[in-house]
Amino acid sequence: MLHRQLSVFATSVAAVLALQVGLMPVAQATEIKGGAILDHPCGKVSVKHMGLVNAGKMDEALALSTPEMQAEWKAMPADEQNMISGMMQAMSQSAEDFAADIKEHGVLVIDGQSATLTVQKMTQDAGGVSTSIMTEAYQIDGSDCAISR
C-alpha cells in the first residue's frame, strides 16, 4: 500500500511540474529595428565588415567571422576565394551607405546566442519596382558578435 501511495504521489508531483513548466514563459527572440541596430555589437560588426569588403580588405573582413567560417574559407582553393571575393566586393557598398540602409530598412532579430540582420529595400524607377534583401547571420558570445553566414 505504501508503495502505491508513493507511486501516486510521484505521479502527482510529476504532473504538477509538467504543468508549471508548460506555463513558464518561453524565451522569445528580440527584434531591433532601424538606427538602434547600429548600437548593437552585431550591427557594428556588420557595418565594419561591409566597409572592409567594399575596400577589398578580405582578410580583415574574414577576421570578423566565426572560427568555423574562417576555416571553411581557408580550405577553399585560391581561385574560388578570388571569385567569391570579387563578387562580394562588386555587390558591397560603403560602410556609410550600408549604415544608412540599416537605419532605414534594417531588422535585427536576436535569439539567444544567435542573431540575424535583414535589410530589405524596395526601389522604384521607370523600369518598375525591385526589392533587394541582404541577410547576415551572427553568433553572439557575451558582448562579442561574429558573422556566421
ZASEGU-647269 format. One line per 4 residues: number of its first residue (from 0); their letters; for each residue x, y, z of N, C-alpha, C. Coordinates in steps of 0.2 Angstrom, whole numbers. Example, Ala and Ser with C-alpha at 12.3 -4.5 7.8 and 13.67 -1.06 7.14 Angstrom:
<pts>
0) AS) 66,-28,39,62,-22,39,66,-16,39 ~ 64,-11,35,68,-5,36,64,0,39;
</pts>
This chain:
<pts>
0) MLHR) 4,-6,0,0,0,0,4,6,0 ~ 10,6,4,14,12,4,17,13,-2 ~ 19,8,-6,22,8,-12,17,12,-17 ~ 11,10,-17,6,13,-22,5,20,-20;
4) QLSV) 5,22,-13,4,29,-12,10,33,-14 ~ 16,30,-13,22,34,-16,22,35,-23 ~ 19,30,-27,19,30,-34,14,35,-36 ~ 8,36,-33,3,41,-34,6,47,-33;
8) FATS) 9,48,-27,12,55,-25,17,57,-31 ~ 22,52,-33,27,54,-38,24,56,-44 ~ 18,52,-46,15,54,-52,11,61,-52 ~ 9,63,-46,6,69,-45,11,75,-45;
12) VAAV) 16,74,-42,22,79,-42,24,80,-49 ~ 25,74,-53,27,75,-60,22,79,-64 ~ 16,78,-63,10,81,-67,10,89,-65 ~ 11,90,-59,11,97,-57,17,101,-60;
16) LALQ) 23,97,-60,29,100,-63,28,101,-70 ~ 25,96,-73,24,97,-80,20,103,-82 ~ 14,104,-78,10,110,-79,14,116,-78 ~ 18,116,-73,22,123,-71,27,124,-77;
20) VGLM) 30,119,-79,35,120,-85,31,122,-91 ~ 25,120,-92,21,122,-98,19,129,-97 ~ 18,131,-91,16,138,-90,21,143,-90 ~ 27,141,-90,33,145,-89,34,149,-96;
24) PVAQ) 35,155,-96,36,159,-102,42,156,-106 ~ 42,155,-113,47,153,-117,51,159,-119 ~ 58,159,-119,62,164,-121,60,166,-128 ~ 59,172,-129,57,174,-136,62,179,-139;
28) ATEI) 63,178,-146,68,182,-149,66,190,-148 ~ 72,194,-148,71,201,-148,72,204,-154 ~ 68,209,-156,69,212,-163,71,219,-162 ~ 76,221,-165,78,228,-165,78,231,-172;
32) KGGA) 75,237,-173,74,240,-179,78,246,-180 ~ 79,248,-186,82,254,-188,89,256,-185 ~ 90,262,-183,96,265,-181,98,262,-174 ~ 94,259,-170,96,256,-164,100,250,-166;
36) ILDH) 100,247,-171,104,241,-173,111,243,-173 ~ 113,249,-175,120,251,-176,123,252,-169 ~ 119,252,-163,122,252,-157,123,245,-154 ~ 121,240,-157,121,233,-155,128,230,-158;
40) PCGK) 132,226,-154,138,223,-157,137,220,-164 ~ 132,217,-165,131,214,-172,130,219,-177 ~ 127,224,-176,126,230,-181,133,233,-182 ~ 137,234,-177,143,237,-178,148,232,-182;
44) VSVK) 148,226,-181,152,221,-185,149,221,-192 ~ 143,221,-193,140,221,-200,143,227,-204 ~ 142,233,-201,144,239,-205,152,239,-206 ~ 156,237,-201,163,236,-202,165,231,-207;
48) HMGL) 161,225,-207,163,220,-212,161,223,-219 ~ 155,226,-220,153,229,-227,159,234,-229 ~ 161,238,-225,166,243,-227,172,240,-229 ~ 175,235,-225,181,231,-227,180,227,-234;
52) VNAG) 174,224,-235,173,220,-241,173,225,-247 ~ 170,231,-246,170,236,-251,176,239,-253 ~ 181,239,-248,188,242,-249,192,236,-251 ~ 190,230,-252,194,225,-254,198,222,-249;
56) KMDE) 197,223,-243,201,220,-237,198,214,-235 ~ 198,209,-239,195,202,-237,198,199,-231 ~ 204,199,-230,207,196,-224,205,199,-218 ~ 204,206,-218,202,209,-212,194,208,-211;
60) ALAL) 191,208,-216,184,206,-216,183,199,-213 ~ 187,194,-216,186,187,-213,187,187,-206 ~ 192,191,-203,193,191,-196,187,192,-192 ~ 182,195,-195,176,197,-191,171,191,-191;
64) STPE) 173,185,-194,168,180,-194,170,174,-189 ~ 166,169,-188,167,164,-183,173,160,-185 ~ 177,157,-180,182,152,-182,180,147,-187 ~ 174,144,-187,172,139,-192,172,142,-199;
68) MQAE) 169,148,-200,169,151,-206,176,153,-209 ~ 180,155,-204,187,156,-206,190,150,-209 ~ 189,144,-205,192,138,-208,189,136,-214 ~ 183,137,-215,180,135,-222,183,139,-227;
72) WKAM) 184,145,-226,187,150,-231,194,148,-233 ~ 198,146,-228,205,145,-229,205,138,-232 ~ 200,134,-232,201,127,-235,199,128,-242 ~ 196,133,-245,194,134,-252,200,135,-256;
76) PADE) 200,133,-262,205,134,-267,206,142,-268 ~ 212,144,-270,213,151,-271,209,154,-276 ~ 208,150,-282,204,153,-287,196,154,-285 ~ 194,150,-281,187,151,-278,187,157,-273;
80) QNMI) 192,157,-269,192,163,-265,192,170,-269 ~ 196,170,-274,196,176,-278,190,177,-281 ~ 186,172,-284,180,173,-287,175,176,-282 ~ 174,173,-277,169,175,-271,171,182,-269;
84) SGMM) 177,183,-268,179,190,-265,177,195,-270 ~ 179,194,-277,177,199,-282,169,200,-282 ~ 165,195,-282,158,195,-282,156,199,-275 ~ 159,198,-270,157,201,-263,158,208,-264;
88) QAMS) 164,210,-267,166,217,-267,162,221,-272 ~ 160,218,-278,156,221,-283,149,222,-280 ~ 146,218,-276,139,218,-273,139,223,-266 ~ 145,224,-264,145,228,-257,144,235,-258;
92) QSAE) 144,239,-253,143,246,-253,147,249,-247 ~ 148,255,-247,152,258,-242,149,257,-235 ~ 153,258,-230,151,257,-223,145,262,-222 ~ 146,268,-224,142,274,-223,135,273,-226;
96) DFAA) 135,270,-233,129,269,-236,125,263,-233 ~ 129,258,-231,126,252,-228,123,254,-221 ~ 126,258,-217,123,260,-211,117,264,-212 ~ 117,268,-217,111,272,-219,105,267,-221;
100) DIKE) 107,262,-224,102,257,-226,99,253,-220 ~ 103,252,-216,101,248,-209,96,253,-206 ~ 98,259,-205,94,264,-201,87,264,-204 ~ 87,264,-211,80,265,-215,76,258,-215;
104) HGVL) 80,252,-216,77,246,-218,79,240,-214 ~ 83,241,-209,85,235,-205,81,232,-200 ~ 82,226,-199,78,222,-193,84,217,-191 ~ 85,218,-185,90,213,-181,86,209,-177;
108) VIDG) 86,202,-178,82,198,-173,87,194,-169 ~ 87,194,-162,92,191,-158,88,185,-155 ~ 91,179,-155,88,173,-152,93,170,-148 ~ 93,171,-142,99,168,-138,105,170,-140;
112) QSAT) 110,165,-142,116,167,-144,117,167,-152 ~ 112,168,-155,112,169,-162,108,175,-164 ~ 109,178,-170,106,184,-172,106,184,-180 ~ 101,187,-183,100,188,-190,98,195,-192;
116) LTVQ) 102,198,-196,101,205,-198,98,204,-205 ~ 92,208,-207,89,208,-213,88,215,-215 ~ 91,217,-221,90,224,-224,86,223,-230 ~ 80,225,-230,76,224,-236,74,231,-239;
120) KMTQ) 76,232,-245,75,238,-248,70,238,-255 ~ 65,242,-255,62,242,-261,63,249,-265 ~ 65,248,-271,66,254,-275,61,254,-282 ~ 60,260,-284,55,260,-289,59,265,-294;
124) DAGG) 59,263,-301,61,268,-306,57,267,-312 ~ 59,269,-318,55,269,-324,54,262,-326 ~ 59,257,-324,58,250,-326,53,246,-321 ~ 51,249,-316,47,245,-311,49,246,-304;
128) VSTS) 47,241,-300,49,240,-293,54,234,-292 ~ 59,235,-288,63,230,-287,64,230,-279 ~ 66,224,-277,67,223,-270,74,219,-269 ~ 78,222,-265,84,219,-263,84,217,-256;
132) IMTE) 86,211,-254,86,208,-247,93,206,-246 ~ 96,208,-240,103,206,-238,101,203,-231 ~ 104,197,-230,103,194,-224,110,191,-221 ~ 111,192,-215,118,190,-212,116,187,-205;
136) AYQI) 120,182,-204,119,178,-198,125,179,-193 ~ 124,179,-187,129,180,-182,129,175,-176 ~ 134,174,-173,135,171,-166,137,176,-161 ~ 133,176,-155,135,181,-150,138,177,-144;
140) DGSD) 143,180,-142,147,177,-136,148,183,-131 ~ 144,184,-126,144,189,-122,142,196,-126 ~ 147,200,-126,146,207,-129,150,206,-136 ~ 152,201,-138,155,200,-145,150,197,-150;
144) CAIS) 151,199,-156,147,196,-161,151,195,-167 ~ 150,188,-170,154,186,-176,150,184,-181 ~ 151,186,-187,147,184,-193,148,176,-194 ~ 142,173,-194,142,165,-195,139,163,-202;
148) R) 136,167,-206,134,166,-213,132,172,-216;
</pts>
